[in-house]
């Protein structure tokens, strides 16, 4: 099942691996990941604020949810699994 989740959450895992290499997976890594998540979602909200097309708003809403679920997967499962391997 983890292999399936890893293929679904490719982008958040890629971001998490990048953060893990640069900062680590400790408190600094978690804070960095959360700051990046909030920056990206805020940027997407600002971009789509004036758009009244419901399909585009729904797509960005799904993408924000995807990033949130992916971030939680990386923080609670992927990094713990990587920590146990080393």
FIPAZA-528460 format. One record per atom (N, C-alpha, C, CB): x, y, z; residue in one letter. Coordinates in steps of 0.001 Angstrom, whole numbers, padded with zeros to 6 digits, always signed. Each point is the difference from the previous one (the first is absolute). Glycine has a CB too. Layout:
% residues N
XYZa/...
***
This chain:
% residues 86
+000826-001193+000000x/-000826+001193+000000x/+000869+001255+000000x/-001808-001256+001208x/+002934+001236-000534x/+000850+001187+000011x/+000505+000336-001392x/+000669-000537+002332x/-000418-000478-003143x/+000466+000253-001361x/-001082+000735-000805x/+001468-002065+000107x/-002714+001694+000101x/-001096+000682-000678x/-000135+001444+000488x/-001179-002202-000267x/+001297+002396+001578x/-000078+001355+000536x/+001174+000846-000474x/-001214-000880+002001x/+002391+000275-002099x/+001159+000746-000470x/-000159+000415-001459x/+001425-001246+001631x/-002096+000432-002425x/-000223+000405-001387x/-001076+001083-000087x/+000676-002296-000768x/-001632+002286+001681x/-001041+001030+000011x/+000567+001326+000484x/-001748-001756+000406x/+002508+001721+000671x/+000540+001216+000611x/+001416+000290-000496x/-001419-000416+002023x/+001625+000318-003325x/+001334+000209-000562x/+000527+001407+000286x/-000549-001655-001790x/-000254+002676+001526x/+000449+001381+000173x/+000302+000334+001467x/-001357+000624-002005x/+000478-000934+002968x/+000345+000278+001398x/+001223-000794+000486x/-002415+000483+000404x/+002586-001705-000894x/+001181-000777+000400x/+001254+000627-000588x/-001382-002104+000132x/+001292+002593-001358x/+001137+000660-000617x/+000380+001259+000791x/-000695-000904-002257x/-000295+001681+002661x/+000252+001194+000813x/+000589-000407+001348x/-001895+001224-001147x/+001328-002255+001756x/+000500-000469+001289x/+001426-000524-000075x/-002327-000553+000610x/+002688-000129-001685x/+001365-000493-000162x/+000959+001168-000198x/-000869-002148-000991x/+000440+003151+000248x/+000829+001178-000192x/+000260+000699+001332x/-000923+000265-002321x/-000123-000111+003132x/+000145+000624+001323x/+000872-000864+000895x/-002252+001088-000239x/+002071-002396+000181x/+000776-000913+000833x/+001495+000106-000320x/-001982-001553+000122x/+002333+001695-001385x/+001411+000120-000389x/+000588+001340+000429x/-000439-001510-001942x/-000345+002579+001850x/+000515+001340+000277x/-000038+000355+001487x/-000753+000666-002270x/-000331-001008+002950x/-000221+000453+001371x/+000042-001153+000996x/-001374+001872-000892x/+000867-003024+000491x/-000132-001129+000913x/-001463-000294+000240x/+002181+000572+001089x/-002432-001638-000342x/-001396-000358+000239x/-000417+000225+001440x/+000180-001664-001812x/+000578+002469+002515x/-000353+000334+001374x/-001004+001133+000049x/+002243-000761+000743x/-002160+001540+000311x/-000929+001106+000192x/+000165+001040-001105x/+000047-000394+002481x/+001197+000665-002868x/+000230+000969-001086x/-000619-000477-001311x/+002125+000719+001117x/-002033-002000-001401x/-000594-000545-001214x/-001508+000108+000002x/+001911-001545-000175x/-002519+001248+001316x/-001466+000084+000112x/-000447+001446-000166x/-000042-002009+001533x/+000738+002925-000871x/-000363+001416-000113x/+000191+000479-001440x/+000657+000383+002414x/+000428-000793-003051x/+000237+000389-001394x/-001105-000521-000906x/+002465+000000+000425x/-002860-001248-000225x/-001045-000586-000840x/-001324+000733+000197x/+001154-002230+000119x/-001494+002524+001118x/-001266+000702+000275x/+000027+001410-000586x/-000294-001345+002110x/+001427+002037-002002x/+000104+001352-000565x/-000133-000045-001519x/+001475+000703+001917x/-000825-001677-002557x/-000119-000137-001454x/-001446-000309-000388x/+002392-000800-000135x/-003047-000085+000889x/-001402-000331-000292x/-000883+001245+000083x/+000368-002324+000894x/-000237+003084+000199x/-000843+001180+000160x/+000339+001073-001028x/-000194-000510+002435x/+001452+000616-002827x/+000375+000968-001037x/-000636-000356-001336x/+002161+000422+001190x/-002082-001687-001560x/-000557-000437-001289x/-001517+000137-000009x/+001916-001595-000289x/-002572+001168+001355x/-001463+000084+000018x/-000475+001452+000048x/-000086-002226+001151x/+000819+003093-000447x/-000356+001421+000016x/+000172+000607-001379x/+000680+000157+002403x/+000412-000499-003084x/+000235+000484-001355x/-001115-000463-000941x/+002481-000021+000429x/-002877-001238-000324x/-001084-000502-000847x/-001326+000692+000315x/+001178-002205-000141x/-001412+002491+001423x/-001227+000704+000377x/-000013+001412-000586x/-000126-001354+002121x/+001270+002031-002061x/+000079+001361-000546x/-000220-000016-001505x/+001582+000659+001836x/-000998-001642-002516x/-000159-000091-001454x/-001462-000228-000381x/+002335-000904-000182x/-003010+000038+000908x/-001368-000377-000378x/-001068+000835+000691x/+000836-002287-000379x/-000464+003301+001113x/-000978+000783+000745x/-000998+000706-000908x/+001702+000308+001767x/-001258+000235-002886x/-000905+000738-000875x/-000699-000861-001036x/+001447+001935+000344x/-001129-003208-000394x/-000582-000883-001008x/-001326-000538+000516x/+002293-000626-000868x/-003321+000767+000051x/-001335-000440+000416x/-000428-001300-000674x/-000586+002381+000373x/+001495-003055-001047x/-000323-001269-000650x/+000104-001105+001045x/+000849+000824-002263x/-001932-001518+002515x/-000025-000961+001099x/+000917-001190-000251x/-002328+000704+000481x/+002535-001080-001731x/+000854-001154-000294x/+001443+000299+000384x/-001532-000679-001879x/+002002+001871+001560x/+001378+000367+000336x/+000162+000096+001510x/+000230+001242-002179x/-001193-000647+002857x/+000067+000069+001467x/+000006-001400+000611x/-001193+002215-000054x/+000397-003092-000497x/-000058-001370+000507x/+001311-000735-000246x/-002466-000025-000405x/+003075+000243-000756x/+001293-000637-000293x/+001071+000451+000979x/-000630-000137-002412x/+000701+001432+002694x/+000991+000490+000952x/-000317-000462+001414x/+000390+001982-001461x/-001654-002119+001780x/-000372-000527+001307x/+000453-001457+000152x/-001973+001568+000054x/+001769-002373-001099x/+000473-001386+000029x/+001514-000065+000077x/-002004-000692-001307x/+002696+001584+000591x/+001460+000012+000029x/+000514+000378+001385x/+000033+000594-002434x/-000675+000386+003085x/+000390+000363+001368x/-000211-001167+000959x/-000585+002390-000479x/-000522-003100+000321x/-000263-001165+000841x/+001016-001102-000271x/-002439+000579+000038x/+002788-000774-001298x/+001026-000977-000375x/+001331+000335+000661x/-001165-000385-002189x/+001544+001679+002156x/+001257+000395+000632x/-000052-000198+001511x/+000373+001656-001836x/-001512-001358+002449x/-000132-000191+001446x/+000101-001470+000373x/-001428+002041+000121x/+000683-002895-000811x/+000064-001433+000293x/+001393-000559-000266x/-002427-000201-000565x/+003056+000673-000513x/+001358-000434-000304x/+000990+000438+001062x/-000563+000093-002406x/+000401+001129+002905x/+000879+000489+001060x/-000164-000855+001254x/-000133+002339-000940x/-001087-002640+001291x/-000234-000841+001180x/+000573-001399-000204x/-002079+001312+000514x/+001965-001854-001724x/+000577-001311-000299x/+001515+000039+000157x/-001893-000487-001583x/+002518+001531+001054x/+001462+000105+000101x/+000424+000145+001452x/+000096+001048-002278x/-000772-000197+003035x/+000405+000255+001381x/-000208-001201+000908x/-000550+002376-000362x/-000572-003063+000222x/-000339-001048+000953x/+000351-001410-000447x/-001790+001470+000736x/+001967-001705-002024x/+000278-001360-000461x/+001334-000096-000725x/-002447-000385-000187x/+002647+001225-000826x/+001180-000134-000862x/+001292+000279+000765x/-001401+000667-001961x/+001439+000438+002720x/+001209+000317+000750x/+000219-000982+001143x/-000291+002403-000602x/-000756-002913+001211x/+000159-001002+001071x/+000576-001287-000567x/-001931+001002+001264x/+001472-001382-002457x/+000507-001208-000649x/+001473+000184-000373x/-002313-000522-000885x/+002668+001707+000387x/+001386+000286-000361x/+000883+000041+001250x/-000789+001295-002018x/+000242-000835+003109x/+000741+000063+001262x/+000282-001397+000540x/-001061+002213+000499x/+000108-003127-000660x/+000179-001381+000476x/+001011-000758-000838x/-002340+000015+000827x/+002461+000318-002122x/+000948-000683-000873x/+001434+000357+000353x/-001713-000015-001806x/+001928+001257+002287x/+001371+000389+000306x/+000407-000278+001424x/-000221+001715-001705x/
***
